[in-house]
Amino acid sequence: MSESVDRKLHRAVGLSDLAALLAAGFSFPNEQIAQALSDGRFLADWRASMIDACGEEAEGDVGLANHCAEAFAGVE
């Protein structure tokens, strides 16, 4: 069955967001990225983008995201 135009657009936006997050995450480190990693914004954006791109969050992605959240918890 063919995807709807809305779903294709949602997927494109999610992939675009993921690309922007990857570019920011692998650029020269700065205070804004460090703050987003430590306060959970980066991970929240990543998870939302994955859901937009894939339609759901895979079990492996949930485990990895939880592990990352624990790793950055309390980092100031």
RABEL-V376801 format. One record per residue. N is the residue number from 0. PSI is psi in degrees with one decimal (NA if undefined). Layout:
<<N | PSI> <N | PSI>>
This chain:
<<0 | 141.3> <1 | 143.2> <2 | 148.8> <3 | 161.2> <4 | -38.7> <5 | -42.9> <6 | -40.7> <7 | -40.1> <8 | -42.6> <9 | -43.6> <10 | -42.8> <11 | -42.0> <12 | -43.3> <13 | -44.4> <14 | -38.6> <15 | -43.4> <16 | -41.7> <17 | -41.7> <18 | -42.1> <19 | -40.6> <20 | -42.2> <21 | -43.0> <22 | -43.4> <23 | -41.3> <24 | -29.1> <25 | 5.6> <26 | 178.4> <27 | 128.5> <28 | 141.8> <29 | 175.1> <30 | -35.9> <31 | -44.2> <32 | -43.9> <33 | -43.0> <34 | -43.1> <35 | -36.5> <36 | -43.6> <37 | -28.3> <38 | 0.5> <39 | -5.7> <40 | -41.1> <41 | -47.9> <42 | -40.0> <43 | -42.7> <44 | -40.3> <45 | -48.6> <46 | -44.2> <47 | -39.9> <48 | -39.8> <49 | -42.0> <50 | -42.7> <51 | -44.3> <52 | -38.9> <53 | -13.2> <54 | -14.1> <55 | 168.8> <56 | 119.7> <57 | 154.6> <58 | -42.6> <59 | -36.5> <60 | -37.8> <61 | -47.3> <62 | -43.5> <63 | -43.4> <64 | -41.1> <65 | -40.5> <66 | -44.2> <67 | -41.4> <68 | -41.8> <69 | -40.0> <70 | -35.4> <71 | -4.5> <72 | 129.7> <73 | 3.9> <74 | 123.9> <75 | NA>>
